[in-house]
Amino acid sequence: MTAGAPLLKTWLITGASSGIGFSVTNQLLQRGHKVVALVRSPHKLKALSDQYPTTLFVLKLDLRQSDKIAPAIHHAFQLAGGIDILLSCAGYALVGAAEELDDTAIRAHITTNLLAPIYLAKAVLPYFRKQKSGHILHISSEGGQITYPSASIYHASKWGAEGFFDALAKEVQNLGIQVTLIEPGRIKTEFDNNAVIIEPLLDDYRKTTVGTYLRLLTMGRFPMIGDPDKVAQMIIKITTDKNSPLRLILGSDSYKNIIRETEKRLQTAKLQQQSSKNTDMNFIDDD
Ligand SMILES: NC(=O)c1ccc[n+]([C@@H]2O[C@H](COP(=O)([O-])OP(=O)(O)OC[C@H]3O[C@@H](n4cnc5c(N)ncnc54)[C@H](OP(=O)(O)O)[C@@H]3O)[C@@H](O)[C@H]2O)c1
């Protein structure tokens, strides 16, 4: 290798057919890296496949087919001759009042947004452990730290993933494997167009928080201020850092919202310093 030449890596990316995943894929290929794109719509990558026939491998998989994830990962390692980095981008928003969401919509969402990233991580771990290196990146969201009414199941998927990857990072920290949760704010992608929206039927939700949130959303009160190409640059950059942070906040909106909510949580927790002791075995109630 020429001195100073960038180290070329092989990435496995879900959601590479659109938005953030597409931008990362495109930029990596431009820089000479290899990408295995695990996507359900391979036709969306036709132009890139034609342009990068030897460095882009496209595998078809709908991530709701949980039992096919591990075999697909195994196939990907064989096909590309190894993988250094897993980036889970695939996901979508499910919007509606929790009470009015049916079981099918909830299961499809949790299977795609939460179970798939867990199964993907589990499938790469035996390889990463053996090679004593690897980086697992998951696109969480500011919505993995804060919540909006009408997005309860989306938050369940993102907060669930935050918990899983936070714990996983501790399990693999001595094995040469890094874990990063990416927490973007609103990014200009197909995210809103691909959202599954269940309009509230009950007045109790239509006329209160859920309906209000949906009206604000359609009025453009939550503008997509983030640039997917800049998000992609930051994601690629963080993989060159040997001590990357566990959480990467992207977007001034995300930063502002996460700080506001975590400070509120901290204040509420601190108010309970005394009362939390009431359940300790050695606590004596003087009243
Ligand atoms: N954009 C934002 O404002 C924002 C903010 C915070 C977090 N995020 C997160 O960023 C990630 C990427 O979203 P994006 O903004 O890039 O949106 P996007 O443009 O809608 O891209 C979503 C990607 O997920 C794929 N996908 C969805 N369901 C799938 C399934 N069952 N199997 C396989 N692939 C599936 C889509 O594939 P198809 O092309 O086949 O539909 C597409 O490639 C998501 O996890 C999202 O929650 C986005």
The ligand as a Gaussian input file, in Angstrom:
#p B3LYP/6-31G(d) Opt

LIG

0 1
 N      -34.821000      11.205000       7.651000
 C      -34.948000      11.525000       8.916000
 O      -35.433000      12.630000       9.250000
 C      -34.486000      10.581000       9.981000
 C      -34.282000      11.075000      11.271000
 C      -33.842000      10.223000      12.266000
 C      -33.613000       8.888000      11.974000
 N      -33.838000       8.425000      10.713000
 C      -33.587000       7.001000      10.469000
 O      -32.714000       6.865000       9.369000
 C      -32.897000       5.587000       8.764000
 C      -32.894000       5.753000       7.260000
 O      -34.034000       6.485000       6.871000
 P      -33.997000       7.576000       5.707000
 O      -34.205000       8.883000       6.341000
 O      -32.812000       7.347000       4.853000
 O      -35.372000       7.205000       4.969000
 P      -35.689000       6.563000       3.530000
 O      -35.155000       7.438000       2.461000
 O      -37.160000       6.327000       3.567000
 O      -34.906000       5.176000       3.508000
 C      -35.386000       4.073000       4.244000
 C      -34.699000       2.800000       3.772000
 O      -35.170000       1.692000       4.564000
 C      -35.484000       0.630000       3.668000
 N      -36.489000      -0.280000       4.248000
 C      -37.655000       0.046000       4.847000
 N      -38.311000      -1.080000       5.203000
 C      -37.538000      -2.137000       4.808000
 C      -37.683000      -3.549000       4.876000
 N      -38.758000      -4.149000       5.408000
 N      -36.676000      -4.324000       4.363000
 C      -35.580000      -3.753000       3.806000
 N      -35.400000      -2.427000       3.702000
 C      -36.373000      -1.625000       4.194000
 C      -36.015000       1.334000       2.434000
 O      -36.036000       0.446000       1.340000
 P      -36.925000       0.744000      -0.003000
 O      -36.104000       1.723000      -0.831000
 O      -37.067000      -0.584000      -0.622000
 O      -38.227000       1.353000       0.459000
 C      -35.009000       2.455000       2.303000
 O      -33.822000       1.993000       1.698000
 C      -34.194000       5.027000       9.362000
 O      -33.873000       4.026000      10.303000
 C      -34.822000       6.217000      10.059000
 O      -35.578000       5.837000      11.194000
 C      -34.267000       9.243000       9.713000

